[in-house]
């Protein structure tokens, strides 16, 4: 496909200008990105191991996305998706590429609207080039290196435990609120990661088990405790909380793209502001923040592929990629682009669990091939 044809297609699919006739609401936004949280850990998707009691309860009081799909199988892919609102690019994530500063991000829009924008991480943000990427794109960096020693009660090679991160965040948010301007904080958790070490006595799975189930349940516990603590703070009622996974557990791979391993939970929680309910249609990780912007009635102009998933004109589609293979799901057709210009298409049949079964497609759908090529050839929009 010629570069101009790809560009024209993207501009047609994703007009840069987003207008909302209603008055904007400048609420705080706290986005919690949860490490390695597959949708099938939740009872809401059929799990019977009681690993996520807090999130399952929260889902009943949130706008809950039942069919939301991660863009990739690494943390940087999730960070990239919700920050740039673009599909993954072939090869390395933009977070790890050189010359990745000065990009148009959600922070760009929020700063234009008077927000303070921050990235909070329980580990050292030098990891995976996060410090350079977020710091070079308008975010204040708050990580383990900015925490006082007494604030860290339990840590691993990945960083402070999730409770320590959330406790530190509460203090940061109090300081933000004292300044009298809205804030956007993107938090990245770490505890649901090998070696699955967390504080004793918090859940019924001891940390000595070194189990993934324990990691999931502890992170769930920490999120629940954080929200209960947040309710005691004056800024709580003026805050929209977004909870979304970065990717599934055990989803890493170099060639195969099973869609069930890209299905992640996501919810938007704001009592008294966001009406609880379920979004059942297909949604991409790149749509999360544009959907929040829609709830706040933001008007803006941006080179985003992400769209407001609640808008009547929203077109359901998703992206799923590995390091080499780029997948595009729309209208139950999954198109996979691989090196050497190899194209494979599958019929993706929805299941009651909001995943898909995949089988070979007997005849190529050229329209979907061209759309997939345009998305990945242009690298999104920037």
C-alpha positions, 0 to 999 in steps of 0.5 A: 500500500502506498504511504499516501493511501495508508495515510488517507485511510487512517484520516478517514477512520480516525478524524483528528478533531473530537468535539463535544457540545456539552460543558467539560468536566475537569475531574481528576483521573487516576489510572491504575495499570495492573501487571499481568491481569488476565480477564479469566482471573475474575469471577466475572469471567467464570473463575471460581478460585476467588482471586479477585473479590475486590475487583469483582465487587468493584465491577458491579459499581463501575462501567465494566468492559467485558470484551476489552483486548490488550494490544500486546504481551509486554508491559511497555505495549500496555503503557504505549497503548493507553498513553499514545492511544495508538496500535503497537508498531512492529518491532520495539515499542515506541517506549524503547525506541530512540527519539520518542520524546515530544509525542502527542499523548494523553498528557498533552491534552490534559496539560492543555486543559490545566492538569498536572500529569504524573507517572507513578511506579513502584520500581525504578523507572529507568527499567524499560526506558519508562523514565525517558519516555514519560519524562520526555512526554510531559509526565512527572516521574514518581517512582521507588527512587523518590520514596523514603526508605520508611515508606517501603515495607516490602519489595522485590527486584521489580520494586516496592509492593503495591500497597507501598505504591498506593500509600505513597500515591495517597500522599502525592494526591493530597499534595496535588489537591492542595494546589487546587488544579486537577491531576492525572496520575498513571500508576503501574503496579508490580506485585503480580510478577515473579517471584510473587513476594508480598507482605505477610498476613494480607491474604489467605495465600502466604507469600512463601507459596510464590504463586501467581494466584497469590500475586493476583489476589494480593494485587486485588487486595491492595487495589481494594484497600487503596480505594477504601483509603481514598474515600477518606480524602476530599479529592475522592469525589472529584476523581475518576478511577480507571483500572485496566491490565497491561497484558495477560499472564503467560501471553508472551510469544514471538509468532502465535497470536491466540486472542484469548490471551489478550482479553483483559479486564477494565473498568471506570469507577466514579461513584455519583458520576459514572453510571455502573453498567456493562460494555459488551462490544469489542473495545481496544486498550487504545480506546480507554482514555478517549472513552474517559475523555468522552465521559468528561465531555472533552473536545480536543484534536489529536492524532489518536486511533483510540476512540470513545467506545461509548459514542454511537458512531464507535466502530468495534475493533481491536489490535493484538500483536507480538514482537513480529506479528501484527493482528487486527480484529474487526467484524469477527475477522482476525487479520495477522500480518507477519514478516516477509509480507505474509498475511493470514486471516481467521474467522474469530467466533465470539464465545460466552466468555467474551473471547474468541475461537479462531479457525482458518478463513477460506477466502481472503477479505481484502478490505480488512487486509488493507485496514490492517496494513494501514494501521501498522504501516503508518505506525498509528498516527505519529 
